[in-house]
Amino acid sequence: MRKLWFAALIAAAAAVVTVAVPVIANENKATTAAKSENAAEQTASRVLPSHRPGKTTTAKPGTTQPKTTTTTAPPKKPGTTTTPTRKPTASATPSKPVEPTIPKPPVVDSDEAGPAVAGPCVGTVIKPGQNAQSIVNSKPAGTTFCFAAGLHRISDTIRPKANQVLASAQRAVLTGSVPLTGWAKSGSVWVVRGALPSAYGKSGECEDNKSNICYLREQLFLDGTHLTRVASVAAVKAGTFYADYAANAIYLGSNPAGHSIEMSKTATAIESGATGVAVRGLTIEHFASAPQAGALVSGPGWKVTANDVRWNHAVGVMLVKANSTKVDKNLIHHNGQLGLGQYSSAAAAVTRNVISSNNTDGFWIADWESGGIKSTRSSGTVSGNVIKSNKGIGMWADVADDGRVISDNQIVGNAADGIRYEISRNGTISGNTVTGNGFGTGRGSGTSLWDGGGINVNTSTGVTIKGNRVSGNVNGVTIQSRTRGSGPWGTYLLRDIQVSGNTIEMTGGTQATGMVQNSGAAVPAGEVVFSGNKYVLDDLGTQRFARFGTKLTAAGWREAGLDTIGSFLAN
């Protein structure tokens, strides 16, 4: 579904962005449009989400223990209840209009991650109001810098030297935003002029591909609350803003009097190719990073620990040629596109982070690099993380990842796949809890096996899926073979897939587990093996399995030789 835009994107981004813009590659996926030989079946699976059976009315599986008998009641058909809306009582005198209340920014906190576990800092103190980059640049490699409590406005990207430490024991906040003042009333909205940069070209893919405004980098915050960008002055209302780059004017729908209005401006907080840098205990927010670029960009051998990286326009933490970097115990949330990106970085370890609620700025949920984690041409571990409520894929290894280990994570409530392993090889997906993923309703979302599920392996080789709990996702385990062209190891193929020892729960809606292939990517017998899994179903007679277009019941799945030693339980 993704287009051949990658090379053009890099060239365009280089022309308009003055900082280095690492990318998480998308390669030729034009052939994936022909997802199935059964065109009628595919069309039926892509009706409007509100009309998809089981999509919006299916209750998510509960925690009731499954019965071990093979005789059950008929399948549950969750219904919907409608509570009449009570009309307000008419008032004898008209009330004064009340401006809508803007919600406070959500707080993500943890006693196991983020600045709370940063520990002490002893070194050269950087105070609010000082030029952090100038101080860092003035000291030799290996120096420790301690950011004092307060708000540090970063107008110049901090570029640390080898083995320098950028830390805070006092929850220092590094911001890339600037205050906006001088607002004037203009009809029903407020306007300020002269704050925007020159207009720049589009990059990335938006969920709303008609307005196409997700790529615009300047975010607005009212008393710390992220405001929603709209596409015209006419659409501006409380909680929203419109930026007219041609006229260099920003229109605001909420009265700014008595409030702090800030606009993200600086592209990147910290970026360097130096080795051995440590970044610890910092809050990094409001940076106007370009799509596919990070607010914090790591080099090789870094330790990125116990930070709170939030409310940046594109990627929160980006690893670029960052071999052996460790990203541990961070809160990475509410970033505009993606929580964490990894590009061309071997043996990196992403552990014990909370990566949540990313893609606030409307990038394409189903099929562009939005959501929790995206990795390309890399290796290493993603282990022990909580990856939840992201508007996109939870954990995505895409394009020539090799030897990736995804283990012991909680991957919950992401709008697209919980885990997607795509045109890569030698992956291990083990011990994860993958629940409630894939229920996005935007363009490209759907309920068929072509659309993905809890764990999705797409045209990859040598992938082991073992010991996971996959429950209540749009689908269970989906194995896809597509025509995907070639990569560094030759033609991308679906081969040697082992699915064993997992608990796969499918008890409602159109949930299924199985394999699909398009006409140019037939899978030889024996290349996909399901063995010793436990399947928890609403009813043993329901067709919750599929083998290359043929829907099967539990008995049919076993008779097809796909899991002759598995167990099938009725919930």
N, C-alpha and C positions, 0 to 999 in steps of 0.2 A: 504493500500500500504506500510505502514511502517512495518518493520520486527521485530521479537522477538530478538532485539539486546540490549534492554535497560539495563537489568541486567548485561550483559557482558560488556557493555560500562562503567558502573559505576566502575566495578572491574578493568577494564583496565586503566581507567583514574586515579583511586586511586594509581595505581602502578607507573604511570609515571609523575604525577603532584605533586609537593611538596606543592602547596597551596590547600586550600579547594576548591573543584570544585562543586558548586551547580548545579543541573540539572533541566531542565524543562521536566517533565516526558513524555515519550511516552510509552503507554501500548500496549497490544496485539492487533494488527490491521491486523494480517495475514489473517483473514477471509474477509477483505474488498476487496480482489482481485476479488471475485465473485460479481461484482457490479450490474449486471443486469441479469435477466433471458434471455433477448434478446441479445445473444452474438453477433449476426451479427450487430445489431444496435450499440453496444458498439464498435466493431472493426471499424466500419465506422466513429465513432466520434473521433478516435485516429489516423487518417492519419496524415502525416507530416503537421505541422502548415501552411507552405506556400501553402499547397493544400486545406486547409479547406475553404469551401465557407464562405465568409463574415468575415474571420478572419483578413486578412491583407488589404482587399480592401474596407471594410465598413467604410463609414464616420461616425464619432461620432455624436450623436444627437446635434443639435444646440440649440439656446435659443428661437426659434420661438414659440409663444404661440400656443397651440393645438387648432384645430377647434372643435367646440362643435357639429358639424353635424355628422351624421352616414354615410354619403356618401362621399367617397373620390376617388381620382385618384388611379390608380394601384400602388402597392408598389414601393417605390424608389429602384432602383438598382444602388448603387454607382459604378461608373466605375473608371478606372485608366488612367492616362495620362502618356505618356513617353516622356521625353525631351531628344533629341539626345545629346550625349556627344560630345562636340567640341574637336577635337584633337589639341594638342598644335602645334604651328608653329615650324617647324624644325629650329634649329639654325645652322649657318654656322660653328661655332666653339663650341666644346663640353664645357659645363659649369662644374665648379668644383663641385663635389658632396657636397650636403648640408645635414648635419645631421638633421633628423626629429626633429621638435620642440616638447618638452615635455610640455603639457598644465599645467597651474598653477592650484593649488588645488582650487576647487570651494569654495566660501565663503557662509556660511549660517549665516545670521544675522537677527536680529529682534529688534524693539524698544519695544517689549512687552514680550520678553523672552531672556534668556541667560544672560551673565555677564553685559550687559547694564542696567539691572534692579536689580542688586545685592544689591545696597545700600552700606552704609559705613561699615567699620570694625574697631573696637577698641580693641586691645589686644596685645598679645605677637607676635612680628614680626618675621617671618621666611624669610630669605633672600636667593636668588639663591646661590647655592654652599654649603649651610648648609644641614646637614642630618635632614630632616623634621621628620622622625620617631623618631630619638633620642630626638629631642626637645619636640615632643608631649608626648613621654613616660616619660619625666622628670617632667611634670607638672600634677597637680591633676585633678580629674574629674571636669567638669564645666568650664575649661579654654577656652578662645577664642584665636585662633591663626589666625593671619592675614598674608597671603602670599604676599610679596612685588612683584612689577612688575618684569617681566623677566621670564626666563626659569629655572624651578626647575627640575633637573634630579632626579627621584625617583628610587633608586636602592633597597630600602627596603620598603615593603608595609607599609603604614601608618595605624596604628591600634588604633583609638581613644578610649578614656575612656568615661564613661557615661556623657552625656550632654556637651561634648566638642564641640566646634565650629571650623570648618576648613573653612576659608573664604578668599575672596580677594575683595577689592574695586578697584583693579588696573589691573584686567584681567591677573592675574598670570597664567602661563602655567605649568602644571605638565606633564612631559613626561616620558615614560618608555623606550625611545630609547637611543642608544649610537651612537656616530660618528664612521663611518668606514673610515679608512685611509689606505695608503699603497697599493693602487691599482696598478696592473701591467698589461700591454697590453699582451693579449694572442690571437693571430690571429685577428679576427674581434671583440673580446669582451675584457672586463677587468675583472680581477680576484683578490680577496683578500682571504687570508686563515686564519684559526684559530679563527674565530668569532662565529661559530655556536655551539650550544649545542650538546650533543650526540643525536643520532637518537632516536625517540620515536614513540609509536604506534599510529595507526589511530583511530580517534573517529569522530563521526558525519557522515552525508551523504552529498555528493557533487553533485552539478548539473551535472558535468562531472564525471560520476562514472567509467570512464576508466582510466583517469589520476589520479583521487583521490588525489588531492593535496590541497584541500581547508582547511584541518585540520591543516596544517603546520603553526605554530604561528608567525614566524619571518617575519614581513613585512619590505619592504625597501621603503625609501622616498628620492627622489632627490629634493633638495630645497623645501621640504615640500610636494611634489607631490607623491602620492601613486603609486608605480610601480606594474605592474602585474606579478605575479609569473607564470612561465611556467614549463613544465615537463621535459625538457632536455636542454643541452647546445646548441644543434642544433637549438632549437626554440627561442633562445635569440635574441632579436632585440631591437632597441631603445624603451625605456619605459618599458622594462621587465627585469626580473632577474631569475636565476636558482640557487637553493641552493642544493648542493651535501653534504648531512650530513655524508655520509661514508668517503668522502675525506676532509671534513671540509673546503669546498671552496664555495665561492659565485661568480657567473658570472653575469656581468652587461653589458647591451647592449648599454648604453649611456656613452659617454666619461665623467668620473668624474672630469676631470681637471677644476678647478675653481668653482666647485659645492660642496654643502654639501650633503653627503650621510649618512643617518641614518638608523639603524636597530632597530626595537622594540625588547626589551629584557625582561624587568621586567613584570611579569604576571599581577599584580594587583596594582592599585594606592592606594585605600582605602578599607579596609575591617575590620569589627568588629561585634561582637554580642552584644556590649554594647548598652544600650538604650538611646534614646533622643539626639542622635548626630545630628548636623546640618552641612551640606556641602553646601556652597553658593559662587557663583561668580567665580568658578574655571574653567579653561579649562583643560580637562583631555584627553590626546591623546597618541597614539603610545604605547599602552600596549599590550603585547604578551599573551593575555588571551587564555586559552584553549577553544575549543568548549563547549558551554553551561555555560561558566564562564564569569564573568563580570570584567570590568575595575574598576567600582565602585560597591561594594557589600554592601548593606544596611542591618542593623539589625532592631530591633523593635523600633517604635516610632521616626524614623528619619524624618528630613525635608531636602529634597534634592531640592534645589531651585536655579534657575537662573544660572545654569552651562552650559558649552558647552562641550559635551562629544562626541568625534569624532575620527575616524581613529584608532580604537582599533580592534584587530583581531576578537574577538568573540562578546560578548554582551556588550553594552555600560553601562547600568545601570541594576543591578540585585538585586531583592528583595528576600531575603532568610529568612524565618521565621521572616518576617518583619511586624508583625501586626501593624496596624494603622500608617504606614509610609506614608508620603505625598511627592509626586514627582511633583513639580509645576514649570512652566515657564522655563523649560530647553530646550536647543537645543541639540537633540540627533540624530546624523547623521553620515553617511558614516562609520559605524562600519561594521566589516567584516562579521558578521552573523546576528545579531538581535539588534534592538535599545534598547528595554527594556524587561526584563524577570521577571516574578513573580512566586515564588514557595513557597507553603505552607505558605502563608501570608494572614491573614484575615483583612478585613476592610481597605485595603490600598486605597489611593486616588491618581490617576494619572490624573492631570488636567493641562490644558493650556500649554502643551508642543508642540514643533514642532519636530516631529519624522519622519525623511526623509532620503531617499537614502541609507538605510542600506542593508546589504548583498553585500559588495564590493568584498568579497573573494571567491564567487562561491559556497555557500552552496545550497542544493537542494531547488529550488524555490517552487515547487508545493506542497510538502508534507513533508518537514522537518521544524524545527523551525527556519526559516529565515524570515526576513522582519521587520515589525514594532514592534508589541508587542505580546508576547506569555505568557499565564498565565496557571498555573496548580495547582490544589488543593488549590485554593485561592478564595477570595471574595473581594468586594469593588467596587469602581467606576473608570471608564475611561471616563472622561468628558471634553468637551471643547478643545480637542486637534486637531492639524492638523497632520494627518498621511498620508504621501504622498510619492509616487515615490519609495517605497521600493520594492526590488526584492524578494517578498514573500507575505505573508498574511498581511493585514493592522493590524487588531486586532483579535487575536486568543485566545479564551478561550477553553482549551483542557484538558481533563482528570479531572473530579471531581471538576470543579469550581462550586460554589454554591452561588446563590444570587448575581451574577455579574450584574452590571448596566453599560451599554455602551450607553452614551447619548451625544447628541449635539456636536459630533465630525465632522470634515471634513475629509473624508477618500477618497483619490483621487489618481488614477493612480498607484495603487499597482499591481504587476504582477500576484498575485493570488487573492483569495477572498478578498473583502473589509473587511467583518466581517465573521468569522467562529465561531460558537458555537457548540462544539463537545463533545460528551459523558459527558455532564454536566447537571446541572438542575437550575431551578428557576432564569432564566435570563430575563432581561429587556433590549431591544434594541430600543431606542426611540430618535427621533429628530435628527438623523444623516443625513448628506448629503454624499451619497455614490455614487461616479461617476468614470467611466473610469477604473474600476478594472477588473482583471482576464484575461488580454490579454497577459500573458506570453506565450512564444513559446518553452520552454524547455521540458525536459522529464516529462511525467505525466500531462502536461498541455492539455487542451482540451476545447470543447465548449458544451458538453452535460450537462444535469442537474447533472449527477454524478460528473462532474468536478467542480461544484460550480458556484459562481456568485457574485453579489453585496453583498447580505446577504445570508449566508448558515447555516442552522441548521442541524446538523448531529447527529442523535440518542440521542437526549436530551429530557428532560422532563420539562414541566412548563415554556415555553419560550414565552414571549410576544414581538411582533415586531409591533411597532406602531409609526405613525407620522414621518416616515423617507421619504426622497427623494432618490430614487434608480434609477439612470439614466445612460444609456450608458455603462453599465457593460457587461461582456461577457454573463451573464444571470441576471435576476432580483432577485427574492427571490426563493431560492432552498431549499427544505425540503427533507432530505435524511434519510431513515431508513435502517440501516445495521445490520448485526449480529456482535456485538462488545464485547461479553463476559460480565464479571461482574466487578463491582466496589464497592465502600464503601456502596452503598445503594442497592446492589443486581444487577440484570441483567440490563444492559444499554438498554433502550427502547426509542422509539420516541412516546411521549404522550403529550397531552395538549399543543398544539401549536396554538397560537392566532396571526393572522396577520391582523391588522386593521388600517384604516386611513392613509395608506401610499400612496405616489405617486410613481408609478412604470412605468418607461418609457422604452419601448422596440421598437425601430424603425429601426433596421437594423441587418444584419447578421443572426445568428441563435439564437438570444436572445429569452429566454423563462422564464416563471415562472411556478413552479409546484412542484410535489412530485414524488419521486422514492423510490422503496423498493426492497430489494432482497428477495429471496424465503424463507429465514428463519426469516424474520423480517416484516411480514405483519402488517399493521397498521389498527386497528379497526376503524369502521366508527365513525365519529364525533370527532376524536382526533386531526385533523388538520382543523382549521377553518380560512377561508379568509372572511373578512367582511368589507364593506365600504371603500375599497381601490379605488383609481383613477388610471386607467391604460391608459397610453398614447401610442398608437400603430401607426405603419406606415399605417396599413390598418386593418379594423375590420374583414376582411376575412382571414387574415394571422393566421396560427396556432402558436400562441405565448404562448400557455399554454399546460401543460401536467399533466395527472393524472395517475400515476403508469403505464406508458408505452403508454398511449393513448394520442395522440396529439389533441389539441382542439383549435377552434377559440374562440373569445370572447363570442359568443352565446353559444357554447358548454360548456365553463367554467361555465357560469351562469346556464345553464340547468343541469349541474352536481351538482348544489347546493353549489358551492364553493365560490361564492360572489354574492348573489342574490340582494344585495343592493349597489354593487359597481357601478362605472361609467366607461365607456369605450369610449375613445375619439380617433379620428383619427387625426394624426398630419399633 
